[in-house]
Every structure is written in structure tokens, then in C-alpha cells.
């Protein structure tokens, strides 16, 4: 600028006082609206930053050009000031398409500067499951995952759900002995209290109930959005005591666990494994071994589903060890039940039977003590169904049918878990279709009982089990009962469409 040339406000173009060393006048500096910056968007620096979707660099350039305060930017984007600070310092990125577009639109960046939306984070999603060393990093990693999940940007990479990633998670869990800091009282964000934690608790149970009743394909994107925009910001930017912090981490870990189970049930195994890893990391930060055991059991169930019995056994054993550090008999009973199923899949009937006995003893001996809400669904009926699965894996056909009778699968369940009942009934039906011990009519009758259950069920696992059983029944296509069942399914599909 030439000597004597008048400096003008970049916001309103008014002349600036010689004592004002900034780029905006007092009125514009106090204005919470974001100033238009056409000159900035024409600069080469912004073009370079936008080409890499480096919003942190764009915000730094915008602030230098307009003099906007971090607080003003935070208010404009409806986020905590710490989020803006971390973006500008390169300690945070944005993967959510909706958030990216919101930032660019509010800043007034011309469409001509917007390249294709960023590709998925290869380091996060293609190079194994990372156990985040700090809680902040775990929250940031979970935030990136939810943003990608909401926008269907995470490819299912087979290696991510493989046995090696289970080993990585279990080793990290076993090695994480140092206590985490759970108190952030020096932040400028909103005060987080017990009422906020209770709200998260209510929501996690609502999502878990939707999963139980409707399957994992029903509400996962909604849950991911809730995690990204409500739950994670409370922990990442809020201020709270150590006690509230640990409760907060528990609730976010629980939400992430439900998201992982939904993804697993919907057939997205890579995404599910990432959710389980982050969930377990936050449960560790909360010091909640009952929840950690629950997550490890879910991890074992996923390994069973994708036919990795050794990983299932290792996860189930880790779950039993974690549950033994807590005082929840119901949690430990569930861990032993799934461990029995995993041992059966690994063709170890002796260990499987031992775990089932332990689970039964724990259920019989449990008192009136309050149990974690996420495991209250586990009952004698649920244990009997797990025993069915274990017997099926071991080829004990008659035991499958005995357990089915004990579980009263032919009756409407008071606990309303259609997915479980479909999976259990298809297992029972397959028990009547074994070579040398075939009862096609009985198998068809069991499958006909599934028809009222599948209605709106969005469970890839349940639908795959139905298709597998019907495929086996196709070997008996000339049978009148099979023809009648096929007609009933065709009619149901016509009604649903």
C-alpha cells in the first residue's frame, strides 16, 4: 500500500482509523454475520486450499483477510469455538458432506471453487483398525466415521473385518492399563451435566430397541447423525467433572456399540468393526468393564457371523475376563453364553458345555441387584436360544429341537425381538432338514411361522438365514408343503411391495 493511501474496512469499505491495526472497523468486528470476501475467493491460496478440501487453511485465510474472530465463526457455524480452533490448527478435519457444504455456503465460497467432495480417509478406513491413544483422538475418529457413514462413503473392505483386525483390537484392549483423564473443566464450551447424560441414555435405548425390533438397516444413519451432531460434540467441546465425564464416555460408547451392531446386522462388516473398536476405546476411558464386556461379546458375535471362529473365541474370552472385573451377573452370563456358541463353532464341545453351565448358574443365582440397562434383554429364553445355536454348530440336531421347545419359539415372545425369533426359527427349521433325519413338513411349518415376523424387518442376517433355509427346502420342491410355503412367501412379498 502506498504511503498516505487510505485503508478501508474489508467488510463495509469504510475508512479505518490510523489506530486500527486490523482489517475491519469496530462495527464490522462486532457483527456476528460473516463478511463477504470476493477478493479472497479470487486468490491463488484459497484455490489451492479448496483443491485439497483443506477447510482449516480456508478459515485461516478468511480470518486473516476479514479479521473475523473465532467466536464469530463458531457462532455462524453453530459449533463450539474449540472446533474452529482445531480446524485452523490442523488438528481436526470434516468428512461429513452436509457439514462441508454448510461451511462453504456460509462462507460464500463460489461453486466454481468447489472440487469433487473428498474421498474417504484412506488412512482411517483402509489401514486396519486404529486404537486411538487419547480420548480426544478417539472422539475425532468416531466423528469422522459417523460423517462417512451418514453419507455412505465407507467402502466395506474385507481386511477390516478379518481376524487380524480382531487381534489388533484385543491386543490394544489388553495393553490399555493407564487411566484416562475424564475431566475437562477448563474449556469454554457448554457445561455438561447429569441431565445431558440422561438424555443420551434415553436415546441409546431407543436406538437399541429399534435395532431389536426392526433390524440394523432401519435407523443406523439416524444414529450416526445423532452421534456426530449431538453426542460427540458434548464430549469433545463441553466442560464437565470427572464423574460426569466417565458417564458421558459410557453413553457415547454405548451409542457407538449400537451403531456397530446395526452395521453388522445390516451386512456392513468393515464399518461395524470400526464402530466396535471406537466404542471399546471409550468404554475403557469410562472405566466401565461391564460395557466393555458387552462390546467384546458383540465383537464375538460378528466374528461368528462371518465365520471366524478363532476370533470369536478370543473375543468371547476377553469379554468373560472383563465381566469378571465387574459385579454384573447378567453381563457375565451373556458372555459365557456367547463363549459357548463360539467354542461350538470352533468344534470344542467340552468348553462349550462348560460355558453354558456357567451361564445357567449365573442366571439362577442372580439377585435383585440393578443390572446395566443394555443387558437386561438377556433372559432364560435368550440363553436357551444361544444353546440352540451352539447345538446346531456341534451337529446336535435333537438338542436344537429340545432347546426350541424349552424356548417356546412357537409362542409370541413377551420381549418382542422379531430378529432373534427369525434367526432361532430358521435354525430350528434347518434341524429338520439334515441328511438322514428329514422332516420337510415340520420345517415348512416352522418357516411359515416366520412370515408374520419379517414384515418390516431390515436385518440382512435374518433375511440371509431365511434365504438359506428356503434354498435347502428347494431340494424338496415337489413336496406339497414346500409348494404351499413358497406360495405364502410370494404372497407376502406381493403385499409388502
Secondary structure, 3 states (H helix, E strand, C coil): CCCCCCCECCCCCCECCCCCCCCCCHHHHHCCCCCCCHHHHCCHHHHHHHHCCCHHHHHHHHHHHHCCCHHHHHHHHCCCHHHHHHHHCCCCCCCCHHHHHHHHHHHCCCHHHCCCCCCCCHHHHCCCCCCCCCHHHHHHHHHHHHHHHHCCCCCCCHHHHCHHHHHHHHHHHHHCCCCCCCCECCCCCCECCHHHHHHHHHHHHHHHHHHHHHCCCCCHHHHHHHHHHHHHHHHHHCEECHHHHHHHHHHHHHHHHHHHHHHHHHCCHHHHHHHHHHHHHHHHHHCCHHHHHHHHHHHHHHHHHCCCHHHHHHHHHHHHHHHCCCCCHHHHHHHHHHHHHHHHHCCCHHHHHHHHHHHHHHHHHCCCCCCCHHHCCCCHHHHHHHHHHHHHHCCCHHHHHHHHHHHCCCCCCCCCCHHHHHHHHHHHHHHCEECCEECHHHHHHHHHCCHHHHCCCCCHHHHHHHHHHHHHHHHHCCCHHHHHHHHHHHHHHHHHC
